[in-house]
């Protein structure tokens, strides 16, 4: 029973870390937008999507029974989204 309890704590710590990474990433994006004195554009939305999506995949992988193929498909989708063309001025 102690093994199950330690796994639960590891899951809890990993989920808290992923949520902290989301909040930290959003804070960095917000500060960068404020420093450049610009609004939300396509690149900003792309950055927000990545900052929120990757930790969400991590949380889902920790808390659910993800199969390797599903995780690979989701990460491939993120890679395609990030590497797609974007405007260099933003």
Backbone as CSV, one residue per row, in Angstrom:
resi,resn,N_x,N_y,N_z,CA_x,CA_y,CA_z,C_x,C_y,C_z
1,UNK,0.819,-1.193,0.000,0.000,0.000,0.000,0.866,1.261,0.000
2,UNK,2.012,1.196,0.597,2.880,2.358,0.625,3.380,2.721,-0.776
3,UNK,3.549,1.727,-1.638,3.986,1.990,-3.007,2.918,2.801,-3.736
4,UNK,1.655,2.456,-3.558,0.582,3.206,-4.191,0.544,4.640,-3.695
5,UNK,0.805,4.844,-2.413,0.799,6.182,-1.848,1.929,7.012,-2.432
6,UNK,3.114,6.438,-2.583,4.229,7.194,-3.146,3.991,7.514,-4.624
7,UNK,3.366,6.609,-5.353,3.046,6.888,-6.748,2.030,8.024,-6.823
8,UNK,1.097,8.046,-5.928,0.112,9.124,-5.890,0.801,10.460,-5.643
9,UNK,1.745,10.507,-4.719,2.477,11.739,-4.451,3.314,12.152,-5.652
10,UNK,3.917,11.188,-6.334,4.699,11.504,-7.533,3.787,12.087,-8.610
11,UNK,2.617,11.501,-8.775,1.644,12.034,-9.741,1.239,13.455,-9.358
12,UNK,0.966,13.662,-8.097,0.547,14.979,-7.611,1.637,16.018,-7.871
13,UNK,2.867,15.684,-7.558,3.982,16.612,-7.763,4.171,16.898,-9.251
14,UNK,4.047,15.877,-10.106,4.206,16.070,-11.547,3.101,16.966,-12.108
15,UNK,1.880,16.771,-11.656,0.763,17.600,-12.134,0.942,19.037,-11.663
16,UNK,1.339,19.231,-10.422,1.588,20.587,-9.908,2.712,21.247,-10.698
17,UNK,3.760,20.487,-11.024,4.859,21.026,-11.821,4.408,21.429,-13.213
18,UNK,3.552,20.625,-13.835,3.043,20.952,-15.171,2.164,22.199,-15.130
19,UNK,1.341,22.319,-14.120,0.499,23.514,-13.979,1.370,24.743,-13.727
20,UNK,2.413,24.585,-12.920,3.332,25.698,-12.677,4.039,26.110,-13.972
21,UNK,4.401,25.127,-14.803,5.040,25.435,-16.090,4.074,26.204,-16.993
22,UNK,2.799,25.828,-16.964,1.798,26.552,-17.756,1.702,28.010,-17.313
23,UNK,1.568,28.202,-16.008,1.420,29.562,-15.492,2.669,30.397,-15.737
24,UNK,3.847,29.795,-15.566,5.097,30.506,-15.808,5.214,30.886,-17.287
25,UNK,4.881,29.961,-18.172,4.934,30.241,-19.606,3.981,31.348,-20.011
26,UNK,2.783,31.318,-19.480,1.821,32.378,-19.784,2.312,33.725,-19.271
27,UNK,2.958,33.722,-18.104,3.507,34.953,-17.549,4.616,35.505,-18.446
28,UNK,5.482,34.649,-18.937,6.557,35.080,-19.830,5.979,35.662,-21.121
29,UNK,4.980,35.000,-21.679,4.353,35.506,-22.908,3.717,36.864,-22.658
30,UNK,3.027,37.007,-21.526,2.385,38.276,-21.198,3.419,39.395,-21.060
31,UNK,4.517,39.112,-20.366,5.560,40.126,-20.191,6.185,40.520,-21.522
32,UNK,6.356,39.553,-22.412,6.938,39.851,-23.722,5.993,40.716,-24.558
33,UNK,4.702,40.425,-24.506,3.728,41.236,-25.239,3.716,42.661,-24.707
34,UNK,3.751,42.803,-23.373,3.759,44.134,-22.764,5.027,44.891,-23.109
35,UNK,6.182,44.198,-23.117,7.453,44.857,-23.426,7.485,45.357,-24.867
36,UNK,6.882,44.600,-25.790,6.848,45.009,-27.193,5.692,45.952,-27.482
37,UNK,4.803,46.132,-26.517,3.633,46.994,-26.658,2.816,46.609,-27.900
38,UNK,2.470,45.333,-27.953,1.663,44.836,-29.065,0.543,43.955,-28.540
39,UNK,-0.412,43.668,-29.406,-1.541,42.838,-29.036,-1.312,41.387,-29.390
40,UNK,-2.384,40.648,-29.331,-2.321,39.229,-29.659,-2.358,39.069,-31.170
41,UNK,-1.384,38.329,-31.670,-1.333,38.007,-33.087,-1.262,36.503,-33.248
42,UNK,-1.050,36.043,-34.464,-1.000,34.602,-34.699,0.158,33.913,-33.981
43,UNK,1.304,34.583,-33.899,2.441,33.969,-33.210,2.223,33.916,-31.701
44,UNK,1.561,34.918,-31.169,1.251,34.915,-29.742,0.295,33.774,-29.413
45,UNK,-0.713,33.612,-30.243,-1.667,32.525,-30.015,-0.988,31.170,-30.159
46,UNK,-0.046,31.072,-31.085,0.695,29.827,-31.255,1.521,29.530,-29.996
47,UNK,2.178,30.545,-29.459,2.977,30.362,-28.243,2.101,29.964,-27.064
48,UNK,0.957,30.607,-26.931,0.031,30.252,-25.851,-0.458,28.823,-26.015
49,UNK,-0.767,28.447,-27.239,-1.212,27.074,-27.491,-0.169,26.052,-27.088
50,UNK,1.087,26.303,-27.421,2.159,25.375,-27.069,2.357,25.330,-25.562
51,UNK,2.353,26.505,-24.921,2.564,26.567,-23.471,1.465,25.820,-22.721
52,UNK,0.261,25.846,-23.242,-0.836,25.153,-22.581,-0.963,23.691,-23.005
53,UNK,-0.637,23.374,-24.257,-0.894,22.041,-24.789,0.123,21.007,-24.315
54,UNK,1.397,21.347,-24.303,2.414,20.363,-23.924,2.271,19.925,-22.462
55,UNK,2.124,20.833,-21.490,1.875,20.354,-20.125,0.558,19.593,-19.976
56,UNK,-0.442,19.951,-20.780,-1.701,19.208,-20.735,-1.492,17.769,-21.199
57,UNK,-0.682,17.575,-22.233,-0.358,16.217,-22.675,0.367,15.470,-21.568
58,UNK,1.294,16.135,-20.888,2.008,15.518,-19.772,1.037,15.107,-18.667
59,UNK,0.118,15.983,-18.313,-0.854,15.667,-17.266,-1.725,14.483,-17.683
60,UNK,-2.172,14.481,-18.930,-3.002,13.370,-19.399,-2.209,12.064,-19.421
61,UNK,-0.942,12.127,-19.789,-0.105,10.923,-19.806,0.111,10.381,-18.394
62,UNK,0.180,11.269,-17.421,0.398,10.838,-16.038,-0.878,10.250,-15.438
63,UNK,-1.997,10.907,-15.672,-3.231,10.532,-14.979,-4.090,9.514,-15.713
64,UNK,-3.851,9.290,-16.995,-4.646,8.325,-17.744,-3.742,7.234,-18.287
65,UNK,-4.336,6.240,-18.868,-3.592,5.134,-19.458,-3.367,5.418,-20.940
66,UNK,-2.504,6.389,-21.214,-2.177,6.730,-22.602,-1.390,5.606,-23.248
67,UNK,-1.708,5.299,-24.481,-0.888,4.379,-25.242,0.197,5.181,-25.947
68,UNK,1.317,4.543,-26.239,2.455,5.230,-26.842,2.086,5.857,-28.188
69,UNK,1.234,5.190,-28.962,0.850,5.705,-30.273,0.053,7.002,-30.142
70,UNK,-0.807,7.067,-29.160,-1.610,8.264,-28.945,-0.724,9.431,-28.548
71,UNK,0.190,9.189,-27.634,1.104,10.239,-27.198,1.972,10.718,-28.357
72,UNK,2.452,9.802,-29.183,3.274,10.177,-30.340,2.466,11.011,-31.330
73,UNK,1.208,10.673,-31.540,0.364,11.438,-32.460,0.139,12.860,-31.943
74,UNK,-0.121,12.997,-30.651,-0.333,14.324,-30.078,0.930,15.174,-30.143
75,UNK,2.061,14.589,-29.814,3.318,15.335,-29.864,3.688,15.685,-31.303
76,UNK,3.380,14.818,-32.244,3.609,15.127,-33.650,2.751,16.280,-34.124
77,UNK,1.540,16.332,-33.629,0.649,17.442,-33.958,1.216,18.753,-33.438
78,UNK,1.714,18.736,-32.214,2.323,19.942,-31.638,3.545,20.358,-32.450
79,UNK,4.381,19.404,-32.821,5.583,19.725,-33.602,5.204,20.348,-34.945
80,UNK,4.209,19.812,-35.615,3.759,20.390,-36.876,3.193,21.780,-36.703
81,UNK,2.503,21.995,-35.616,1.918,23.307,-35.324,3.010,24.339,-35.057
82,UNK,3.999,23.955,-34.283,5.078,24.873,-33.921,5.953,25.194,-35.125
83,UNK,6.229,24.199,-35.945,7.132,24.390,-37.074,6.453,24.939,-38.322
84,UNK,5.141,25.170,-38.257,4.447,25.719,-39.414,4.895,27.161,-39.640
85,UNK,4.600,27.679,-40.808,5.037,29.027,-41.158,4.372,30.052,-40.256
86,UNK,5.170,31.063,-39.905,4.643,32.161,-39.108,5.314,33.436,-39.575
87,UNK,4.725,34.547,-39.218,5.256,35.838,-39.628,6.451,36.202,-38.743
88,UNK,7.586,36.560,-39.325,8.772,36.861,-38.524,8.683,38.156,-37.740
89,UNK,7.792,39.061,-38.105,7.749,40.363,-37.422,7.081,40.318,-36.072
90,UNK,6.413,39.211,-35.718,5.735,39.158,-34.425,6.557,38.407,-33.430
